[in-house]
Amino acid sequence: MDVINEIIRQSAIGPFSNWFKSAVLTLFSSIVVTLFTMLILLIKYGPDTPLSFGY
């Protein structure tokens, strides 16, 4: 936990308040979880998905 606190302290969000830090970290975590979920769904259902290119 000390390493994470040191990284946050030395980053661009270091001087902000604790609620702003937690909001930024929550937003970042939710984006990462969403992308990871989309990757899993793409790996699982990708071959069965019909794709069509054109107009």
C-alpha positions as CSV (number, residue, x, y, z in Angstrom):
1,M,0.0,0.0,0.0
2,D,2.9,2.3,0.6
3,V,4.0,2.0,-3.0
4,I,0.5,2.9,-4.3
5,N,0.4,5.9,-2.0
6,E,3.8,7.1,-3.1
7,I,2.8,6.8,-6.8
8,I,-0.3,8.8,-6.2
9,R,1.6,11.4,-4.2
10,Q,4.1,11.8,-7.0
11,S,1.5,11.9,-9.8
12,A,-0.5,14.8,-11.2
13,I,-3.4,14.2,-8.7
14,G,-1.1,14.3,-5.7
15,P,-1.9,17.8,-4.5
16,F,-5.7,17.4,-4.8
17,S,-8.1,16.5,-2.0
18,N,-8.8,12.9,-1.0
19,W,-12.3,12.8,-2.4
20,F,-11.0,14.0,-5.8
21,K,-8.3,11.4,-5.7
22,S,-10.8,8.7,-4.9
23,A,-13.1,9.9,-7.7
24,V,-10.3,9.8,-10.3
25,L,-9.2,6.3,-9.1
26,T,-12.8,5.0,-9.2
27,L,-13.3,6.4,-12.7
28,F,-10.0,4.9,-13.9
29,S,-10.8,1.5,-12.3
30,S,-14.3,1.4,-13.9
31,I,-12.8,2.1,-17.3
32,V,-10.2,-0.6,-16.9
33,V,-12.9,-3.1,-15.7
34,T,-15.2,-2.2,-18.6
35,L,-12.4,-2.7,-21.1
36,F,-11.4,-6.0,-19.6
37,T,-15.0,-7.2,-19.7
38,M,-15.3,-6.1,-23.3
39,L,-12.1,-8.0,-24.2
40,I,-13.4,-11.2,-22.5
41,L,-16.8,-10.9,-24.4
42,L,-14.9,-10.2,-27.7
43,I,-12.8,-13.3,-27.2
44,K,-15.8,-15.4,-26.2
45,Y,-18.4,-14.3,-28.8
46,G,-16.1,-12.8,-31.5
47,P,-15.9,-15.8,-33.8
48,D,-19.7,-16.1,-33.8
49,T,-20.4,-12.5,-34.6
50,P,-21.2,-11.7,-38.3
51,L,-19.5,-8.7,-39.6
52,S,-20.4,-6.8,-42.8
53,F,-18.4,-3.9,-44.2
54,G,-19.9,-1.4,-46.6
55,Y,-22.7,1.0,-46.9
